[in-house]
Amino acid sequence: MTEFIDNLRTGAWLTRERMRLVGSATLAASLFGAAALIATSDGLNDWFGRPIGTDFSSIYAAGHQVLEGHPLAAFDLAAHHAREVAIFGAATPVYSWHYPPFYLGIGTLLALMPYLLALSVWQGVTLALYLLVTRAVLSAHLRGPEESKTNHNLWLLLALAFPAVFINLGHGHNGFLTAVLFAAGLLVLERRPIVAGILFGCLVYKPQFGLLVPVVLAASGRWRAFASATTTVVVLVLAATLAFGPAVWTVFLASTKFTREVVLESNEIGWHKIQSVFSWVRMWGGDITLAYAVQGAVTVIAAASLAWLWRSRAAYPIKAAGLMIGTLLATPYSLDYDLMLLAPAIAYLAVDGAVRGFVPWEKTILAALWILPLVTRSVAQTTHIPLTVPTILLAFGLLLRRAMNQTGTAQASGVLQSTP
């Protein structure tokens, strides 16, 4: 037993061969599942009667409503579902629209294509960008002998086999886009702050994931990126207003009541699907007030921790990973496909560990983060044990400890260098 715990603490069990075996098995199982789903479909719908790509059907239907001259109808649940039924058939479940008006632009472009082509383009392009930015993160932060590791195809296998990848593909969702905007923005933040600000500003398409970006930009004095992000948001708002009319904001704000009360606060979609502190409290019987209070406290703590982290002398990969993991803690509404944000966070932590050495338990926690999207929904559904929040809390705590160690070492080195 002692040896087992020691292996977990040191991460000695996490060999390259085991990573390759688990990655290959996960990828093969995911591909088999995807092939079976497509083979048993009738073209547009799977054998459950759902559109292939499920949630993507909402984006596609909203795009058609814009093309037909009714952009406001996307925010009307009955009208939106009627358009989904017209495209996919009478048995189509409700896939409601919860996005700000400027996201209608993407739906409109995709609706110009046949459905399956649009789904393939959307998922194919964003998946490719996710792989490219992951490769860029590894290349940018590994130097010397460690750099050769990025040339090994293991990184590609693990990036492709990451379970959230196939959850996104199955739902036709935008987790790849969220991960790319975060990772690419962080990658260029120090060299091209204006470009980074534009990328961060685009996160407003899913505003609950942009909560902590202004905090870290302000805390670290990156005002050019802050101004660029703010300008990007203003431009997107103006563009949506010009394209769809001022009334689009009225109907959007009215629709947020449904999103809050039905999707988030009730058990309409299932607490096991929402991966947040808020959902954890509600799953265990807490009322809405308590859930918001606990979520608010965690969000404030995450924001304060990130403000310290980004002002500290910790290595940049730790700061980058901290922002992405902290973001998942701070939002009350994220689902398992949103755990794609863990992929670039794992990459940043892995390269920092490869360069500076891993702290105890870190390799095991990184492995747990990687496997998390595969099991978290089913475990919570069957046992009411939410794995996501405790795991990312542990990861966040280890990350902060690592930053404290690096900061302490840097300060001690500065004292020694200044001693005559």
C-alpha positions in Angstrom: 0.0 0.0 0.0 2.9 2.3 0.9 4.5 1.7 -2.5 1.1 2.3 -4.3 0.7 5.7 -2.6 4.3 6.6 -3.3 3.8 5.8 -6.9 0.8 8.2 -7.0 2.8 10.9 -5.2 5.8 10.7 -7.4 3.9 9.9 -10.6 6.3 7.0 -11.3 3.3 5.0 -12.6 2.7 7.5 -15.4 5.1 6.1 -17.9 5.2 6.9 -21.6 4.0 3.4 -22.5 1.0 3.7 -20.2 0.1 7.1 -21.6 0.3 5.7 -25.2 -1.8 2.6 -24.2 -4.5 4.6 -22.5 -4.5 7.2 -25.2 -4.7 4.6 -28.0 -7.5 2.7 -26.3 -9.5 5.9 -25.6 -9.1 7.1 -29.2 -10.1 3.8 -30.6 -13.2 3.5 -28.4 -14.2 7.0 -29.3 -13.8 6.4 -33.0 -15.8 3.2 -32.8 -18.6 5.0 -31.0 -18.6 7.8 -33.5 -18.7 5.3 -36.4 -21.5 3.3 -34.8 -23.5 6.5 -34.3 -23.1 7.6 -37.9 -23.8 4.0 -39.3 -27.1 3.8 -37.4 -28.3 7.3 -38.4 -30.8 8.1 -41.1 -28.6 10.9 -42.5 -29.6 13.8 -40.4 -30.7 12.1 -37.2 -29.2 9.4 -35.0 -31.1 6.3 -34.0 -32.3 8.1 -30.9 -34.0 10.6 -33.2 -31.6 13.4 -32.3 -29.9 15.5 -35.0 -26.3 14.3 -35.5 -24.2 16.8 -33.6 -27.2 17.5 -31.3 -26.5 21.0 -29.9 -25.1 22.2 -33.2 -28.6 21.9 -34.6 -29.5 25.0 -32.5 -26.7 27.1 -34.2 -27.7 25.9 -37.6 -31.4 26.6 -37.1 -30.6 30.1 -35.7 -28.6 30.7 -38.8 -31.5 29.8 -41.0 -33.8 32.1 -39.0 -31.4 35.0 -39.8 -31.2 34.0 -43.5 -35.0 34.0 -43.6 -35.1 37.6 -42.1 -36.1 36.6 -38.6 -33.0 37.0 -36.3 -35.1 37.7 -33.2 -36.9 34.4 -33.6 -33.7 32.5 -32.4 -34.5 33.9 -28.9 -38.1 32.7 -29.0 -38.1 29.1 -27.7 -41.2 28.0 -29.6 -40.2 29.6 -32.9 -36.7 28.3 -32.6 -37.9 24.7 -31.9 -40.3 25.0 -34.8 -37.4 25.8 -37.1 -35.4 22.8 -35.7 -38.5 20.6 -36.4 -38.8 21.9 -39.9 -35.1 20.9 -40.6 -34.8 17.7 -38.7 -38.2 16.2 -38.3 -41.1 16.2 -35.8 -39.3 14.1 -33.2 -36.5 16.6 -32.7 -35.9 17.5 -29.1 -35.7 21.2 -28.0 -32.2 22.6 -28.4 -32.6 26.2 -27.2 -30.4 29.2 -28.1 -28.5 30.8 -25.2 -25.9 32.9 -26.9 -25.4 36.7 -27.3 -26.6 38.2 -30.6 -23.1 38.4 -32.3 -22.9 34.6 -32.2 -25.7 34.6 -34.8 -23.1 35.6 -37.3 -21.3 32.2 -37.1 -24.7 30.4 -37.3 -25.6 32.4 -40.4 -22.3 31.5 -42.2 -22.7 27.9 -41.4 -26.4 27.8 -42.4 -25.3 28.7 -46.0 -24.1 25.1 -46.3 -26.0 21.7 -46.1 -26.2 20.6 -42.5 -23.7 17.8 -42.4 -21.2 19.9 -44.4 -21.7 22.8 -42.0 -21.2 20.5 -39.0 -18.0 19.0 -40.5 -16.6 22.4 -41.4 -17.3 23.8 -37.9 -15.9 20.9 -36.0 -13.0 20.2 -38.4 -11.7 23.8 -38.5 -12.0 24.3 -34.7 -10.4 20.9 -34.0 -7.5 21.7 -36.3 -7.0 25.1 -34.6 -7.0 23.3 -31.2 -4.3 20.9 -32.3 -2.2 23.7 -33.8 -2.4 25.9 -30.7 -1.5 22.9 -28.5 1.5 22.2 -30.6 2.5 25.9 -30.4 2.2 25.9 -26.6 4.5 22.9 -26.4 7.0 24.4 -28.9 7.1 27.8 -27.3 7.9 26.7 -23.8 10.1 23.7 -24.2 13.8 24.4 -24.8 17.0 22.5 -25.2 16.9 18.7 -24.7 13.2 18.9 -23.7 12.3 20.4 -27.1 12.7 17.0 -28.8 9.7 15.7 -26.8 7.3 17.8 -28.8 8.5 16.1 -32.0 7.3 12.8 -30.6 3.8 11.9 -31.7 2.7 11.2 -28.1 1.5 14.8 -27.7 -0.8 14.4 -30.8 -2.2 11.2 -29.6 -3.0 12.6 -26.1 -4.4 15.8 -27.6 -6.7 13.9 -30.0 -7.7 11.2 -27.5 -8.5 13.7 -24.7 -12.1 12.6 -23.9 -13.6 16.1 -24.1 -12.6 16.1 -27.8 -15.2 13.4 -28.6 -17.8 14.9 -26.3 -17.5 18.1 -28.3 -17.7 16.2 -31.6 -20.7 14.3 -30.4 -22.5 17.5 -29.4 -21.2 19.6 -32.3 -20.2 22.1 -29.6 -17.8 25.0 -29.3 -15.4 23.8 -26.7 -12.6 23.7 -29.3 -13.2 27.4 -30.0 -13.1 28.4 -26.3 -9.9 26.5 -25.7 -8.3 28.0 -28.8 -9.2 31.6 -27.8 -7.8 31.1 -24.3 -4.6 29.3 -25.3 -3.8 31.4 -28.4 -4.5 34.6 -26.4 -2.2 33.5 -23.6 0.4 32.3 -26.2 0.8 35.8 -27.7 0.0 37.9 -24.7 3.5 39.0 -24.0 4.6 39.6 -27.6 1.4 40.8 -29.2 -0.9 42.2 -26.5 -3.3 43.8 -28.9 -3.9 40.5 -30.8 -4.2 38.7 -27.4 -6.8 41.3 -26.4 -8.8 40.6 -29.6 -8.8 36.9 -28.9 -9.8 37.4 -25.3 -12.6 39.8 -26.3 -14.1 37.2 -28.6 -14.7 35.0 -25.5 -17.7 37.3 -25.0 -19.6 34.8 -27.2 -19.7 32.7 -24.1 -19.5 35.4 -21.4 -19.4 33.2 -18.3 -15.9 32.1 -19.4 -14.5 35.7 -19.6 -15.1 36.5 -15.9 -11.5 36.3 -14.8 -9.7 37.6 -17.9 -10.1 41.3 -17.0 -8.9 40.5 -13.4 -5.5 39.0 -14.6 -5.0 41.6 -17.2 -5.5 44.4 -14.7 -3.6 42.8 -11.9 -0.6 42.2 -14.1 -0.7 45.7 -15.7 -1.4 44.5 -19.2 -3.4 47.5 -20.1 -2.9 47.3 -23.9 -4.5 43.8 -24.0 -7.2 45.0 -21.6 -8.0 48.0 -23.9 -7.9 45.7 -27.0 -10.3 43.2 -25.4 -12.7 45.9 -24.3 -12.6 47.5 -27.8 -13.3 44.0 -29.3 -16.4 43.6 -27.2 -17.7 47.0 -28.1 -17.1 46.4 -31.8 -18.9 43.0 -31.6 -21.9 44.7 -29.9 -22.1 47.4 -32.5 -21.8 44.9 -35.3 -24.6 42.8 -33.9 -26.8 45.9 -33.4 -26.2 47.1 -37.0 -26.8 43.6 -38.4 -29.9 42.6 -36.4 -31.3 45.8 -35.0 -31.3 47.3 -31.5 -34.3 45.1 -30.5 -32.1 42.0 -30.6 -30.6 43.0 -27.3 -34.1 43.3 -25.7 -35.1 39.8 -26.7 -31.6 38.4 -25.8 -31.8 39.9 -22.3 -35.4 38.5 -21.9 -34.2 35.1 -22.9 -31.5 35.0 -20.2 -34.3 34.5 -17.6 -35.1 31.1 -19.2 -31.4 30.3 -19.3 -31.0 31.2 -15.6 -34.2 29.7 -14.2 -34.7 26.6 -16.4 -31.2 25.6 -17.6 -29.1 26.6 -14.6 -31.2 26.8 -11.4 -33.6 23.9 -12.0 -32.8 20.3 -12.6 -34.2 20.5 -16.1 -31.0 19.2 -17.8 -29.6 17.3 -14.8 -27.1 18.4 -12.2 -24.7 15.7 -13.3 -24.3 17.5 -16.6 -23.3 20.9 -15.2 -19.7 20.9 -13.9 -19.6 23.7 -11.4 -19.7 24.5 -7.7 -23.2 25.8 -8.1 -24.4 22.4 -9.5 -22.6 20.5 -6.8 -24.4 22.4 -4.0 -27.8 21.9 -5.8 -27.1 18.2 -6.4 -26.5 17.7 -2.7 -29.8 19.4 -1.8 -28.7 23.0 -1.2 -31.2 25.7 -2.2 -30.5 28.3 -4.9 -29.4 31.0 -2.4 -26.8 28.7 -0.8 -25.6 27.6 -4.3 -25.1 31.1 -5.4 -23.4 32.1 -2.2 -20.9 29.2 -2.3 -20.3 29.7 -6.0 -19.8 33.4 -5.4 -17.3 32.7 -2.6 -15.3 30.3 -4.8 -15.3 32.8 -7.7 -14.0 35.6 -5.4 -11.3 33.3 -4.0 -10.3 32.2 -7.5 -10.1 35.8 -8.7 -8.0 36.9 -5.7 -5.7 33.9 -6.2 -5.2 34.7 -9.8 -4.6 38.4 -9.1 -1.7 37.3 -6.8 -0.5 34.7 -9.2 -0.3 37.0 -12.1 1.5 39.7 -10.1 4.0 37.1 -8.8 7.3 35.9 -10.2 6.0 32.4 -11.0 6.7 31.0 -14.4 4.4 32.1 -17.2 3.0 28.6 -18.0 1.8 28.4 -14.4 0.0 31.7 -14.8 -1.6 30.6 -18.0 -2.8 27.3 -16.7 -4.1 29.0 -13.5 -6.3 31.3 -15.6 -7.9 28.4 -17.4 -8.4 26.2 -14.4 -9.6 29.2 -12.3 -12.1 30.1 -15.0 -13.7 26.6 -14.7 -14.0 27.1 -11.0 -15.4 30.6 -11.3 -18.3 30.0 -13.6 -21.6 28.5 -12.4 -22.5 27.2 -15.8 -20.2 24.8 -17.7 -20.8 21.3 -19.0 -18.5 18.4 -19.8 -17.8 19.6 -23.3 -16.5 22.9 -21.7 -13.8 20.8 -20.0 -11.9 21.2 -23.3 -10.4 24.2 -21.5 -8.4 21.7 -19.4 -6.5 20.5 -22.5 -4.3 23.7 -22.9 -4.1 24.0 -19.1 -2.6 20.4 -19.0 -0.2 21.3 -21.8 1.0 24.4 -20.0 1.5 22.5 -16.7 3.2 19.6 -18.5 5.8 21.8 -20.2 6.5 23.6 -17.0 7.0 20.3 -15.2 9.2 19.1 -18.0 11.5 22.1 -17.7 11.4 22.8 -14.0 10.5 19.4 -12.5 7.2 18.2 -11.2 6.1 18.6 -7.6 4.6 15.7 -5.6 1.2 14.5 -6.8 1.3 16.8 -9.9 1.7 14.0 -12.5 -1.2 12.1 -11.0 -3.4 15.2 -10.9 -2.6 15.9 -14.5 -3.6 12.4 -15.4 -6.8 12.8 -13.4 -7.6 16.0 -15.3 -7.0 14.3 -18.6 -9.4 11.4 -17.9 -12.0 13.5 -16.0 -14.3 14.3 -19.0 -14.7 10.6 -19.7 -16.2 9.7 -16.4 -17.5 12.8 -14.6 -21.0 12.9 -16.0 -21.7 9.2 -15.6 -20.3 9.0 -12.1 -22.3 12.0 -10.9 -25.4 10.6 -12.5 -25.2 7.2 -10.8 -23.6 8.1 -7.5 -24.2 11.9 -7.0 -20.4 12.2 -6.5 -19.2 15.2 -8.6 -15.7 14.6 -9.7 -15.0 17.7 -11.6 -14.9 20.5 -9.0 -12.9 18.5 -6.4 -10.3 17.5 -9.0 -9.8 21.0 -10.4 -9.7 22.4 -6.9 -6.9 20.0 -6.1 -5.2 21.0 -9.4 -5.6 24.7 -8.6 -4.2 24.3 -5.1 -1.2 22.4 -6.4 -0.7 25.0 -9.1 -0.7 27.8 -6.5 1.7 25.8 -4.3 4.0 25.4 -7.2 3.8 29.2 -7.9 4.7 29.9 -4.2 7.7 27.6 -4.4 8.9 29.3 -7.6 8.3 32.8 -6.1 10.1 31.9 -2.9 13.1 30.5 -4.9 13.2 33.6 -7.1 13.1 35.9 -4.0 15.8 33.9 -2.3 18.0 34.0 -5.4 17.5 37.8 -5.6 18.6 38.1 -2.0 21.7 36.0 -2.6 22.6 38.0 -5.7 22.3 41.3 -3.8 24.5 40.1 -0.9 28.0 41.5 -1.2 
